[in-house]
């Protein structure tokens, strides 16, 4: 992904700004934090009263009063801590949830080219691991840092009030404690970023292997993948080990320096008590404040590493939130055509994929798709057939030329309105982890059960769906793994039928079907395609013959258009592709070929 612009704790600012959406709870948490800090600091005074008046007063009443004071202070601390912990933890969870939503809302709107350059596993790590880390930091570590800062400052002030000379000794040690924080903090942040990236890499690698587990096992590469994964994990561990080492040095240095200063203070304070220049209670209170300063600085030094990790996570998340799609809506969108049978025209288009800027996927490409007619795209692999679909759906914009829908440049149309006109049935159907009804109704979210079943019947999927254990409520597993290839394709076809689009894009929607099922689905397709603008990536002869026109593509250029007999006669490339499938006697009989006869032959594409 792009290099991160922000470095260090300032990267947390965009995340912390989300707190302003919850001002009431933020004020409550802040008040509870101040109250708890004040109660904690008052323990020093309670300790002084206990020593000087409770122990030194000589009566049970004095001791009872001193202990009652300590109990009251402890109760106030407990109440304040309860309110602070609840509100701060609530804010941490809420901000984490808000960031997840913001990141996902932006991700689902990014252009497909973004996902060619960035691994899905890394994106998922940012969406889950990084937001969880931020939740922990905001709901715990950040609160600890604020609380420790308040108590440290308050304890320093009370130390100076209690005894100036001893306070100067402690104050001299505080800058020395801050030194390792400054020295090691930057190293911790850098290693934290590397650690988060390595964790994302591990997750991405594991996700890819699991997704293709059948390929892994069919080639008996389980041991190979285990060893490769082990190397990824060890690399992540080594980075984490170096980060932990730096944090440990930071904490160790801070504690040693602080308690060296406190030892000097205790020597001087003890001399003052022995000589009568201060009471035991004053020294006890001062030691309490000094311990608070020490523990506060130690906590800050420990939390500093967490804050550095949070800064790294925030950088990664804010980068995703700020990434802008290259495919955007125009400021003033043109009205969507009302024509139920729109025409499409590609006018002198040249297009290069972002990952292959030196190789044209389409060059000076012009194509007319007549209203209410079907057009099949034929050509060898890499000819540009799938690219035509990508541009029709406006997943990409061409570098040159225009794509017109009823005379309107689709770049001037609202993206949602454009894509609502179109339904895609891919060669490899995409099914979601849900039940059958959910997957079919994805084409029309407000569809009734009757409409869903009617679409399934039209796609010849109803019979096998009702044979499933729970019928339309049967869960399909991840990516529809519980269905056969042909069944998944018929579910995808039912989804398109339910959507009732003006433009239908078929990436050989029958390629995974057996002969009988293909014949049935072809009948459904003929009805669906009737008077509907349809573009087909053609692999099978039966699909080609049902099209009103065939376009032959090669190396990103349009070679010829026409009917099947015309292209056999006039287009050498088409004739060569067809000859790879037909026997010589079939080639001589193509002019009288009966579409009802099943072929099962494929045009490479």
Secondary structure in CASP SS format (residue, H / E / C, confidence):
PFRMAT SS
TARGET T0000
AUTHOR 0000-0000-0000
METHOD secondary structure of the structure
MODEL  1
X C 1.00
X C 1.00
X C 1.00
X C 1.00
X C 1.00
X C 1.00
X C 1.00
X C 1.00
X H 1.00
X H 1.00
X H 1.00
X H 1.00
X H 1.00
X H 1.00
X H 1.00
X H 1.00
X H 1.00
X H 1.00
X H 1.00
X H 1.00
X H 1.00
X H 1.00
X H 1.00
X H 1.00
X H 1.00
X H 1.00
X H 1.00
X H 1.00
X H 1.00
X H 1.00
X H 1.00
X H 1.00
X H 1.00
X H 1.00
X H 1.00
X H 1.00
X H 1.00
X H 1.00
X H 1.00
X H 1.00
X H 1.00
X H 1.00
X H 1.00
X H 1.00
X H 1.00
X H 1.00
X H 1.00
X H 1.00
X H 1.00
X H 1.00
X H 1.00
X H 1.00
X H 1.00
X H 1.00
X H 1.00
X C 1.00
X C 1.00
X C 1.00
X C 1.00
X H 1.00
X H 1.00
X H 1.00
X H 1.00
X H 1.00
X H 1.00
X H 1.00
X H 1.00
X H 1.00
X H 1.00
X H 1.00
X H 1.00
X H 1.00
X H 1.00
X H 1.00
X H 1.00
X H 1.00
X H 1.00
X H 1.00
X H 1.00
X H 1.00
X H 1.00
X H 1.00
X H 1.00
X H 1.00
X H 1.00
X H 1.00
X H 1.00
X H 1.00
X H 1.00
X H 1.00
X H 1.00
X H 1.00
X H 1.00
X H 1.00
X H 1.00
X H 1.00
X H 1.00
X H 1.00
X H 1.00
X H 1.00
X H 1.00
X H 1.00
X H 1.00
X H 1.00
X H 1.00
X H 1.00
X H 1.00
X C 1.00
X C 1.00
X C 1.00
X C 1.00
X H 1.00
X H 1.00
X H 1.00
X H 1.00
X H 1.00
X H 1.00
X C 1.00
X C 1.00
X H 1.00
X H 1.00
X H 1.00
X H 1.00
X H 1.00
X H 1.00
X H 1.00
X H 1.00
X H 1.00
X H 1.00
X H 1.00
X H 1.00
X H 1.00
X H 1.00
X H 1.00
X H 1.00
X H 1.00
X H 1.00
X H 1.00
X H 1.00
X H 1.00
X H 1.00
X H 1.00
X H 1.00
X H 1.00
X H 1.00
X H 1.00
X H 1.00
X H 1.00
X H 1.00
X H 1.00
X H 1.00
X H 1.00
X H 1.00
X H 1.00
X H 1.00
X H 1.00
X H 1.00
X H 1.00
X H 1.00
X H 1.00
X H 1.00
X H 1.00
X C 1.00
X H 1.00
X H 1.00
X H 1.00
X H 1.00
X H 1.00
X H 1.00
X H 1.00
X H 1.00
X H 1.00
X H 1.00
X H 1.00
X H 1.00
X H 1.00
X H 1.00
X H 1.00
X H 1.00
X H 1.00
X H 1.00
X H 1.00
X H 1.00
X H 1.00
X H 1.00
X H 1.00
X H 1.00
X H 1.00
X H 1.00
X H 1.00
X H 1.00
X H 1.00
X H 1.00
X H 1.00
X H 1.00
X H 1.00
X H 1.00
X H 1.00
X H 1.00
X H 1.00
X H 1.00
X H 1.00
X H 1.00
X H 1.00
X H 1.00
X H 1.00
X H 1.00
X H 1.00
X H 1.00
X H 1.00
X H 1.00
X C 1.00
X H 1.00
X H 1.00
X H 1.00
X H 1.00
X H 1.00
X H 1.00
X C 1.00
X C 1.00
X C 1.00
X H 1.00
X H 1.00
X H 1.00
X H 1.00
X H 1.00
X H 1.00
X H 1.00
X H 1.00
X H 1.00
X H 1.00
X H 1.00
X H 1.00
X H 1.00
X H 1.00
X H 1.00
X H 1.00
X H 1.00
X H 1.00
X H 1.00
X H 1.00
X H 1.00
X H 1.00
X H 1.00
X H 1.00
X H 1.00
X H 1.00
X H 1.00
X H 1.00
X H 1.00
X H 1.00
X H 1.00
X H 1.00
X H 1.00
X H 1.00
X H 1.00
X H 1.00
X H 1.00
X H 1.00
X H 1.00
X H 1.00
X H 1.00
X H 1.00
X H 1.00
X H 1.00
X H 1.00
X H 1.00
X H 1.00
X H 1.00
X H 1.00
X H 1.00
X H 1.00
X H 1.00
X H 1.00
X H 1.00
X C 1.00
X C 1.00
X C 1.00
X C 1.00
X H 1.00
X H 1.00
X H 1.00
X H 1.00
X H 1.00
X H 1.00
X H 1.00
X H 1.00
X H 1.00
X H 1.00
X H 1.00
X H 1.00
X H 1.00
X H 1.00
X H 1.00
X H 1.00
X H 1.00
X H 1.00
X H 1.00
X H 1.00
X H 1.00
X H 1.00
X H 1.00
X H 1.00
X H 1.00
X H 1.00
X H 1.00
X H 1.00
X H 1.00
X H 1.00
X H 1.00
X H 1.00
X H 1.00
X H 1.00
X H 1.00
X H 1.00
X H 1.00
X H 1.00
X H 1.00
X H 1.00
X H 1.00
X H 1.00
X H 1.00
X C 1.00
X C 1.00
X C 1.00
X C 1.00
X C 1.00
X C 1.00
X C 1.00
X C 1.00
X C 1.00
X C 1.00
X C 1.00
X E 1.00
X C 1.00
X C 1.00
X C 1.00
X C 1.00
X C 1.00
X C 1.00
X C 1.00
X C 1.00
X C 1.00
X E 1.00
X E 1.00
X E 1.00
X E 1.00
X E 1.00
X E 1.00
X E 1.00
X E 1.00
X E 1.00
X C 1.00
X H 1.00
X H 1.00
X H 1.00
X C 1.00
X C 1.00
X C 1.00
X E 1.00
X E 1.00
X E 1.00
X E 1.00
X E 1.00
X E 1.00
X E 1.00
X E 1.00
X E 1.00
X E 1.00
X C 1.00
X C 1.00
X C 1.00
X C 1.00
X E 1.00
X E 1.00
X E 1.00
X E 1.00
X E 1.00
X E 1.00
X C 1.00
X C 1.00
X C 1.00
X C 1.00
X C 1.00
X H 1.00
X H 1.00
X H 1.00
X H 1.00
X H 1.00
X H 1.00
X H 1.00
X H 1.00
X C 1.00
X C 1.00
X C 1.00
X C 1.00
X C 1.00
X C 1.00
X C 1.00
X E 1.00
X E 1.00
X E 1.00
X E 1.00
X E 1.00
X E 1.00
X C 1.00
X C 1.00
X E 1.00
X E 1.00
X H 1.00
X H 1.00
X H 1.00
X E 1.00
X C 1.00
X H 1.00
X H 1.00
X H 1.00
X H 1.00
X H 1.00
X H 1.00
X C 1.00
X E 1.00
X E 1.00
X E 1.00
X E 1.00
X C 1.00
X C 1.00
X C 1.00
X C 1.00
X C 1.00
X C 1.00
X C 1.00
X C 1.00
X C 1.00
X E 1.00
X H 1.00
X H 1.00
X H 1.00
X H 1.00
X H 1.00
X H 1.00
X C 1.00
X C 1.00
X C 1.00
X C 1.00
X C 1.00
X C 1.00
X C 1.00
X H 1.00
X H 1.00
X H 1.00
X H 1.00
X H 1.00
X H 1.00
X H 1.00
X H 1.00
X H 1.00
X H 1.00
X C 1.00
X C 1.00
X C 1.00
X H 1.00
X H 1.00
X H 1.00
X H 1.00
X H 1.00
X C 1.00
X C 1.00
X C 1.00
X C 1.00
X H 1.00
X H 1.00
X H 1.00
X C 1.00
X E 1.00
X C 1.00
X C 1.00
X H 1.00
X H 1.00
X H 1.00
X C 1.00
X C 1.00
X C 1.00
X C 1.00
X H 1.00
X H 1.00
X H 1.00
X H 1.00
X H 1.00
X H 1.00
X H 1.00
X H 1.00
X H 1.00
X H 1.00
X H 1.00
X H 1.00
X H 1.00
X H 1.00
X H 1.00
X C 1.00
X C 1.00
X C 1.00
X E 1.00
X E 1.00
X E 1.00
X E 1.00
X E 1.00
X C 1.00
X C 1.00
X C 1.00
X C 1.00
X C 1.00
X C 1.00
X C 1.00
X H 1.00
X H 1.00
X H 1.00
X H 1.00
X H 1.00
X H 1.00
X H 1.00
X H 1.00
X H 1.00
X H 1.00
X H 1.00
X H 1.00
X H 1.00
X H 1.00
X H 1.00
X C 1.00
X C 1.00
X C 1.00
X E 1.00
X E 1.00
X E 1.00
X E 1.00
X E 1.00
X C 1.00
X C 1.00
X E 1.00
X H 1.00
X H 1.00
X H 1.00
X H 1.00
X H 1.00
X H 1.00
X C 1.00
X C 1.00
X E 1.00
X E 1.00
X E 1.00
X E 1.00
X E 1.00
X E 1.00
X C 1.00
X C 1.00
X E 1.00
X E 1.00
X E 1.00
X E 1.00
X E 1.00
X E 1.00
X C 1.00
X H 1.00
X H 1.00
X H 1.00
X H 1.00
X H 1.00
X H 1.00
X H 1.00
X C 1.00
X H 1.00
X H 1.00
X H 1.00
X H 1.00
X H 1.00
X H 1.00
X H 1.00
X H 1.00
X C 1.00
X C 1.00
X C 1.00
X C 1.00
X H 1.00
X H 1.00
X H 1.00
X H 1.00
X H 1.00
X C 1.00
X H 1.00
X H 1.00
X H 1.00
X C 1.00
X C 1.00
X C 1.00
X C 1.00
X C 1.00
X C 1.00
X C 1.00
X C 1.00
X C 1.00
X E 1.00
X C 1.00
X C 1.00
X C 1.00
END
